[in-house]
């Protein structure tokens, strides 16, 4: 059981080789945390609706996203603020209008294959 961290080395295991395989599969805890944070963003139906709209149609303004998702403009703005802070979306100004687009390819892939169910 060479992969077991020192703080867990004294714990009893049933299948030690599988424990090492499981530890290897889990990998870097920072990577796991980053993915958990991404999934937390997707866990909200409003944010997920916005991301699906942006993924499918491309850049959209807040008011258009609000109509498409059945949300109010302030709720869309707040959701986009969170998504922008997480690096999942970005806004591009065109005069007075800001159009948002999906920028995270990993989230796009999850939407494409996990939510929309489209094959590769």
C-alpha positions in Angstrom: 0.0 0.0 0.0 2.6 2.5 -1.2 0.2 5.2 -2.1 -1.6 5.5 1.3 -0.6 8.8 2.9 1.1 8.6 6.2 -1.9 10.0 8.1 -4.0 7.0 6.9 -1.3 4.3 6.9 -2.5 2.8 10.2 -6.1 2.3 9.0 -7.3 -1.3 8.3 -8.1 -2.1 4.7 -9.8 -5.1 3.1 -8.3 -4.9 -0.4 -5.1 -2.9 -0.1 -4.2 -3.0 -3.8 -7.6 -1.6 -4.7 -7.1 1.2 -2.1 -3.9 2.2 -3.9 -5.8 2.1 -7.3 -8.6 4.2 -5.8 -6.0 6.8 -4.4 -4.4 6.9 -7.9 -7.8 7.4 -9.5 -8.7 10.2 -7.2 -5.4 11.9 -7.9 -4.6 15.5 -7.0 -7.0 16.9 -4.4 -6.7 20.4 -5.9 -8.0 18.9 -9.2 -10.9 17.2 -7.4 -11.7 20.5 -5.6 -11.7 22.4 -8.9 -14.1 19.9 -10.5 -16.3 20.0 -7.4 -16.5 23.8 -7.8 -17.4 23.4 -11.4 -20.2 21.0 -10.6 -21.4 23.3 -7.9 -21.9 26.0 -10.6 -23.9 23.5 -12.7 -26.0 22.4 -9.7 -28.2 25.6 -9.9 -31.0 25.2 -12.5 -30.8 28.9 -13.4 -27.0 28.9 -14.0 -27.3 25.6 -15.8 -30.0 27.1 -18.1 -27.8 30.1 -18.8 -24.9 27.9 -19.7 -27.0 25.6 -21.9 -28.3 28.7 -23.8 -24.8 30.1 -24.2 -23.3 26.8 -25.2 -26.0 26.2 -27.8 -26.5 29.6 -29.3 -23.3 31.5 -28.7 -23.0 35.0 -27.2 -26.1 36.5 -25.7 -27.0 39.7 -23.8 -28.4 39.6 -20.3 -31.9 40.6 -21.4 -31.9 37.9 -24.1 -30.7 35.3 -21.6 -33.4 36.3 -19.1 -36.1 35.8 -21.7 -34.6 32.5 -22.8 -34.2 31.1 -19.3 -37.4 32.5 -17.9 -35.5 34.6 -15.3 -35.4 38.2 -14.3 -32.5 40.4 -15.5 -31.0 40.9 -12.0 -31.0 37.2 -11.3 -29.2 36.6 -14.7 -26.7 39.3 -13.9 -26.0 37.8 -10.5 -25.6 34.3 -12.0 -23.3 35.7 -14.7 -21.2 37.5 -12.1 -20.6 34.1 -10.4 -19.9 32.3 -13.6 -17.5 35.1 -14.7 -15.6 35.0 -11.4 -15.2 31.3 -11.9 -13.8 31.8 -15.4 -16.7 29.9 -17.0 -18.1 32.8 -19.1 -16.7 36.1 -20.4 -18.5 39.3 -21.5 -17.7 41.2 -24.7 -18.9 44.8 -24.9 -20.5 46.0 -28.2 -21.3 49.6 -27.5 -23.8 49.6 -24.6 -24.5 45.9 -24.9 -22.5 43.2 -23.2 -22.8 39.7 -24.8 -21.7 36.8 -22.7 -20.1 33.6 -24.0 -19.0 30.3 -22.6 -15.2 30.2 -22.2 -14.5 27.0 -20.2 -14.0 24.1 -22.6 -14.3 21.5 -19.8 -17.8 22.9 -18.9 -18.7 22.9 -22.6 -17.8 19.3 -22.8 -19.9 18.4 -19.8 -22.8 20.2 -21.2 -22.4 18.6 -24.6 -22.1 15.0 -23.4 -23.6 15.0 -20.0 -26.6 17.3 -20.2 -27.4 17.4 -23.9 -26.4 13.8 -24.3 -24.9 14.3 -27.7 -22.4 11.6 -28.7 -18.8 12.5 -29.7 
